[in-house]
Amino acid sequence: MAGQPGVPELVSIREQEILLVEIAGFPVGLVRGKKTTTTKRAVTLRKLLLVILLAGCSFVDFGPPSDLNDACSITRERPKWHIHMRNVERSYGLPVSVQMAVLWQESKFEQRAKTPRTYFLKVIPTGRQSSAYGYAQVIDGTWDWYKQKTGRSGASRSNFRDSVEFIGWYTDITTEKYGISKSDARNQYLAYHEGHTGFGNRSYLKKSWLVNVADKVAGQAKLYERQLRGCRV
């Protein structure tokens, strides 16, 4: 029976397979009459399409975790994040709790976080406070430096794995330069925020607000550390 106006007709599995193979570029004549070949190719194409769709999910912004103050909840909701952070901990010695605390402060785990806009006369937009972007809030120049030094030309600030890799790499340099422990979230964050040169010049001493923020980061790292010891991930 013909379909109703505006309602697509049902298509049989066999017709779907033929359609899929035609889309894939196989000759139609080769398809018809060869059910086994058609089915195998259709299944292969379906698998390929599924892989493409799953790969595309890595570019989708699902938003931050539901409870930013619960490390166990975060790792349950984002198990791949935990895997990436554990890899960074193994590679650079930076505890997962410190990585999480930096992300908590910098972006609240927002994939495409940006700094606030600036305005002229409180009305006319003039841009943003800086070019800091992504999970780790890295500015353009520092990110370009990172990609050049590591050879990771395709690294993206909106990619979680790339972001925590950067944090591990950067804090590793901080430790090498100033001997700061990887578990010292307070001073690691001060160096992260001010840059290595600024930290060496103790620029943070003139910024009481930043010292207070660094103390909060240290407290958040301790909270995450306690939680991670007790939760199943």
N, C-alpha and C positions, 0 to 999 in steps of 0.2 A: 504494500500500500504506500502510495506517495506520501511524503512528509507534509505536514501542515505548513501553510505560508509562515515564514519566519522561524520555523523550527527545523533544525538539521535532521536529516534522516540517519537512522542507525547504520553503522558500517560494520560489516562482519570482520572477524579477526583476520581472515584470509585477505580481505580487501585492505585492511590496515597494514598488513605485512607488505603487500605489493606497493602500497603508497609510500611506506617508509623506504623501501628499496629504491623506488623511483626517485625519491628525494635525495637519496644517497648518491645518485648518479649512475646506478647500474642499468644496463639496457633492459627495456621492458620485455623484449622478446626472450631474453635469457631467463626472466623471472617466470613467465607464464609456462605452466606445465612442469615446473621443477620445484615442487613443494618443499622438499628438504632443503635445497640450496637457498630458496627464498626465506624460509623460516630461520635458518642459521644466520643469514645476513641481516634479517630484520632484528633478531635478538642482539646481534653484535652492535647494530646501530642504536638500539634502545640503550644498551649499556654505555655506549659512547655519549649519547645524549644525557644520560644520568650523571656521568662523570663531569660533563660540562656544566650541568646544573649545580652539582655539588661544589664544583670549583668556584662557580659564581657566588655561592653563599659566603665565601670568604671576603667578598667585597660589600656584603650587606651589613648595615649598621643596625644591630639588634638593641642598641642602647646599653647603658651601664647596668651592672648587676642590681638586683632588687635591694640588697642590704649592704652598703659599702663599709659598714663597721663589723661585718661578720666574715672572717676569712674562710670559714668552713662553707658558708653559703655561697661565697664567690667561687670557690673552687668546684663546688658541686654544679653550679650553673654554667661555669665555663671551664670544663675539665681540660680542654686544650691549652688554656691559659696557664694552668698549673704545670702542665708538661713543659711548656716553653720556659717558664720561670725556673723550674727545676734544672733544665738544661743550662740556663744561665748561671745558676748556682754552682753547677758542676764545672762549668768552663771558667768562671771568673771568681768563684768563692763568695759571691754576693748573696746573702740569705734571701729567701723568697719573701720574708716579712719586710725586709728593707725595700725590695723592689716594689712591693705592694704599697708601702707607705709613701714612696715617691710618686707613684701613679695616683694615689688617693689625693695627695696635695696638688699635684700639677694639673690634673684633668678630671678628677673624680671618675676616672675610667671611661671618659667620653672619647670615642674614636676620633672624632674630628673637632676636638676642642680648639677654640681660638681665644686670643686675648680680647678684652672688651674694646669696643669701638671708642674712638676719640672724636670730639666735636669742637667746632669753632663757634663761640658764642652759645654753646650748649644746644645748638640747633643743627648746624651744618656738619655732616659727617666728613671727617678728614682722614679716615683710615683706622688702623688698630694700634694698640700700644706697642706691639712688636710683631714679628713674623712667626712667633712661637705657634706650633701647630701639633695636633695629634695627641695620642696618649701621653707621651713623655714631654710635650711642650718644648720641642727643640726648635731653635730659630734657624732660618735658612742657611746662614753661613756655617754654623756648627754642623748641621746635617750634611752639607756639601763636603766639609772637612772629614767627617766620619766616613762617608762613602768613598772618598778618595783614599783615605788611609787603610781602609779595610778591603777595598775592591768590591764592595757590595753596591754596585751602581744602581741596582733595581730596588734597593731598600726604600720602604715607604713609612712615613710617620703615622699613617693611619692603619698600619699593620701591627698587630699586637706583638708578634714574635720579633719583628724588626725593632720595635720600640724598647722591649726589655733587653734585647741584645745590645742596643746602644747604651742603655743605663749600665749594664754590666761592663761594657768596654770603657765607658767614661769614668766610672768609679775605680776601675782598675788603674787607670792613669793617675787618678787622685791619690790612690794608695802608694803608687810608685814614687810620685813627686813629694808627698808630704807624710807618708808613713801612717796614714789614717786607717784604722781597722775597718774592714768591710762591715762589721757589725755596728759601727759607730754611725747610726743613722743621722744624728744631729749634724756632725761635721761633714759627713758625706753630702748631705743636702745643701749645706752652706756652700760647699765647693761646686756643687751641681748648679746652684742658682747663680752664683757670682762668677763662675768660670774659674779656671785654675789661676790665672793671673790675678784676678780680683781677690780670690781667697788668699793667695800668697801675700797680697798687700793688706789683708785684713779689712777689706772694704765693708764687710758686714758689721763691723764695730760701730759704724756711723748709722746703722739701720736697725734700730731697736725692734721695729715691727718684724724684720726678717729673722732676727734671733728668736723672737716669740714663735714665728712660724716653724723654724727649725726644731724648737722644743716640742711643738705639736707633732711634727713628723716623727721625732724620736719616740714620743708616747704612742703614736699609732703603730709604729713598728713593733713595740713591745706588746701591744694588744694583739696584733696579728700573730706574733711569735707564740704567745700563750695559747691562742686559739688553734693554731696549726698543730701544736703538740697534742691536742686533745681530740681533734676531729679526724674522721675517716675520709681520706681522699684517695 
